């Protein structure tokens, strides 16, 4: 009880500071207490970009960055699903196989059976959602570890993918289809990109203002309006620069916009809803969550279903990007990159900590390494080694931060 009261007083003292100087002080003290947030991944991203730009000046060109955003979208969506299961302290090793199977089902139904595109997409996503539901039943009812369940799924659905594709082994998607056009040729008009930037900054200010007003009405300290305005203005400047710079070539792809939109939706669900609070509670301490009246089984089910559904969406986007579904779809390093992106983005392997933005930031780190080393004409073996080292560093940082939070009574 004493530790809890001390922690509450510390949190209230941190929240009571005002202005930019107070915000920086809060951030430093929280970092000392083990609450690092996205600081490590942002620092790592800056270092990676700086090194790769020095080695090859083409890396930060607008052309390469546009390609980087497009290539990161499909696996990034899969990583978003991984964030969901990691937050509840579980894992899904089959997302690569599920994504490949979803792409194969889409191709067979759309090209082979002649179904409308929307129907084929819905069927593929529904099938994957059912897979997640089955995982949850095996976990909830029989207590089978998620590691074992999804490892079995990895093998089973890889075999099913090969069966669905048949002897051909590959099905090409029509280049004139809306899906392929969306993934390869559809870019947001420049003026609309600036509108999105303004809307994002306004949304950040509005949500922050409403949250601050609620705290003031409850008699609690809150961020000042001037601080909220500075934060929103900074976001607007950054987004406007990104839009301008990418617009020097092709601009912002709609597929990347879809990825960011899914991240924002999940961020809202995780941070502003009862379900999101339940997810963090289950991942933090499942027994305490159960005693608090949370339907733990339902939370686990929702996490597994969301993970498999996002794997389906990522697999469909990957097939559209390639304009084909084949036996290698979802194979290779897709599975590992999705998990690595979630962990590198700050989602804890121990459960209960992380955000939807971790999938976005982590995927940009992974794709930056891949893109930079490709430009340097280095062998893929080097890319695997570098990615592995970055992943290991992310886990080490997470472990150290967890110990620091425990020592400061903030675990």
Secondary structure, DSSP 8 states (H G I E B T S, - for coil): -HHHHHHHHHHHHHHH--HHHHHHHHHHHHHHTT--TTHHHHHHHHHHHHHHHHH-TTTTSHHHHHHHHHHHHHHHHHHHHHHHHHHTT---S-HHHHHHHHHHHHHIIIIIS---HHHHHHHHHHHHHHHHHHHHHHHHHH---HHHHHHHHHHHHHHHHHHHHTTT-EEE--TTSHHHHHHHT-B--HHHHHHHHHHHHHHHHHHHHHHHHHHHHTT-----HHHHHHHHHHHHHHHHHHHHHHTTTT--BHHHHHHHHHHHHHHHHHHHSHHHHHHHHHHH-HHHHHHTT--HHHHHHHHHHHHHHHHHHHHHHHHHHHTEEETTTT-TTHHHHHHHHHHHTT--TTSS---THHHHHHHHHHHHHHHHHHHTT--HHHHHHHHHHHHHHHHHHHHHHHHHHHHTT--
